[in-house]
Amino acid sequence: MSAIPKTEAQSAPAYLAVSNIEVIYDHVILVLKGVSLHVPEGKIVALLGANGAGKTTTLRAICGMVRTAGEMRFAGERINSRATESIVRYGIAHVPEGRGTFVRLSTEQNLKLGAYARKDAAGVADDLERVYRYFPRLKERRNQQAGTLSGGEQQMLAVGRALMMRPKLMLLDEPSFGLAPLLTEELFRILDTISRERKVSMLVVEQNASLALGIANEAYLLETGRIVMSGKAQEIGRNETVRKAYLGY
């Protein structure tokens, strides 16, 4: 697959800059092979690719969950790729596939856990109400045990809990996984609104390429551990190869 030349949007200053990262499993299998990408401040970037391409591993590398070679910087400062807790210090929130709900706690207790490191009680209260405005269903179920929520509600809860951190960057891994189409569209509309209103940068790993490209400013296509295409999301969406392989038309 031929690469799209870099566009004007890609020359924007990088908020998150990932340069030539490699991940090797079991000292043998090279999963990521010199992956470089960047996320501009306040923008949404989609990371697309087939199952097994290395999308989730890329997010795990940024979070320090796997041993990584290469360099990663956030707001100009080098990220310690071997310290998972460091991403919280930088203001990076990870919403993993599978949601990670604390099933025995209430919806509101789950949300407040997202703000566990914050000391500004008034700000936490304001942000809790803001999350409820984004996700009115969570407010309706604020006292309900989180494990009894539907899959869509648990995904909303995972995003809401991440927002309680007041993140500068959100890493979202397959946010549409297991959701009905209407819920997926609703969730993506909310993500777009959050990014625009709160100026939160987002790196979104997503199988639903059409929806991801619909809200993204830029996009990268990953194949077997390598970036093979990058550019403005609209340009990627118009590319014939991408349309046939990922958009179905």
Number of C-alpha atoms within 10 A of each C-alpha: 8 7 12 14 10 12 13 9 13 19 10 12 14 17 20 25 22 23 16 17 19 22 24 15 12 7 7 7 9 14 19 26 17 17 19 18 19 23 25 23 18 19 20 28 27 27 29 26 25 15 11 13 19 24 28 19 18 25 22 21 23 27 23 18 16 19 14 22 17 14 17 23 18 20 15 12 12 13 22 17 23 15 14 17 14 15 20 15 11 15 14 25 25 22 23 19 17 15 20 12 19 17 14 13 15 20 27 20 17 21 28 20 15 20 22 11 10 14 9 10 10 9 14 20 14 13 20 20 14 15 22 18 12 17 19 14 13 23 17 11 16 17 13 17 17 23 15 14 18 11 18 19 20 22 27 23 26 25 26 24 25 24 25 24 22 20 21 22 29 22 23 25 23 19 28 24 17 14 16 11 10 8 17 19 14 12 22 17 14 16 19 17 15 18 19 14 10 13 16 22 24 28 24 25 26 23 21 17 21 14 17 25 25 15 21 20 20 26 29 23 21 22 19 17 22 20 22 16 19 22 22 21 21 15 15 21 20 11 11 12 14 20 15 10 12 17 17 9 9
